[in-house]
Amino acid sequence: MKVYNKLIRDRIPEIIEASGKKSNIKIMNDSDYLKSLNKKNQMNTMKAKM
């Protein structure tokens, strides 16, 4: 199984499973979520500067 360490929106796991595939999710605590969100924002900012 491929691993995608990404933040996802609501219902995405349901959509994946409806297509016949399996998903494995982790519900983050607030601290981990904020760290991941900040990392994503930094990456998006770097891409926008290019």
RODO-2510 file (C-alpha; in nm, 4 decimals, decimal comma):
residues 50
     n   res          X          Y          Z
     1     m     0,0000     0,0000     0,0000
     2     k     0,1279     0,3471    -0,0854
     3     v     0,1659     0,5906     0,2008
     4     y     0,0536     0,9500     0,1604
     5     n     0,1230     1,1652     0,4634
     6     k    -0,1303     1,4320     0,3792
     7     l    -0,3961     1,6305     0,5522
     8     i    -0,7355     1,5367     0,4121
     9     r    -1,0805     1,6825     0,4177
    10     d    -1,3943     1,5213     0,5536
    11     r    -1,5408     1,2266     0,3634
    12     i    -1,2270     1,1572     0,1564
    13     p    -1,1804     0,8134     0,3216
    14     e    -1,5446     0,7333     0,2391
    15     i    -1,4913     0,8303    -0,1250
    16     i    -1,1771     0,6165    -0,1451
    17     e    -1,3522     0,3159     0,0063
    18     a    -1,6560     0,3632    -0,2206
    19     s    -1,4193     0,3221    -0,5161
    20     g    -1,3236    -0,0224    -0,3838
    21     k    -0,9911     0,0774    -0,2318
    22     k    -0,8904     0,0813     0,1324
    23     s    -0,7703     0,3758     0,3357
    24     n    -0,6016     0,4047     0,6706
    25     i    -0,6400     0,7331     0,8547
    26     k    -0,5141     0,8826     1,1768
    27     i    -0,7078     1,1479     1,3632
    28     m    -0,4472     1,3886     1,4946
    29     n    -0,4546     1,5660     1,8241
    30     d    -0,4628     1,9463     1,8083
    31     s    -0,0885     1,9880     1,8519
    32     d     0,0039     1,7438     1,5728
    33     y    -0,2621     1,8921     1,3455
    34     l    -0,1281     2,2458     1,3894
    35     k     0,2283     2,1273     1,3201
    36     s     0,1168     1,9531     1,0013
    37     l    -0,0917     2,2490     0,8923
    38     n     0,1997     2,4875     0,9465
    39     k     0,4295     2,2575     0,7483
    40     k     0,1781     2,2461     0,4622
    41     n     0,1452     2,6252     0,4656
    42     q     0,5238     2,6657     0,4542
    43     m     0,5461     2,4295     0,1567
    44     n     0,2686     2,6160    -0,0259
    45     t     0,4417     2,9487     0,0431
    46     m     0,7682     2,8161    -0,0968
    47     k     0,5914     2,6923    -0,4116
    48     a     0,4214     3,0299    -0,4592
    49     k     0,7573     3,2092    -0,4432
    50     m     0,8956     2,9994    -0,7313
***
